[in-house]
């Protein structure tokens, strides 16, 4: 069974690129445009991994991650944050919010897949 991944990004181009990449790699996926949608969708679909943008309108990635972590069925779900900033203080913020990893944009598709496999415990 392939892992189900939730893609959360306010940029349609990023969502489309990630969904194409994940589909080609054999993963199933759902997509959300902001943190509010992410919390609702994560609670309903219980993904195996979440890829989430750090900076989004309505509710940012840190706020959404904290709410997702508060759901008992999702407290162990890996969260991979994407950011255009990638500053040192972001690392601490994502850890506090329950994030497992941080990648800066732009990123290579190969690096994203490697990170996903590592977070899911795949070879």
Secondary structure, DSSP 8 states (H G I E B T S, - for coil): ---EEEEE-S-HHHHHHHHHHHHHTT-EEEEESSHHHHHHHHHHH--SEEEEESS-SSS-HHHHHHHHHTSGGGTT-EEEEEES---HHHHHHHHHHT--EEEESS--HHHHHHHHHHHHT--
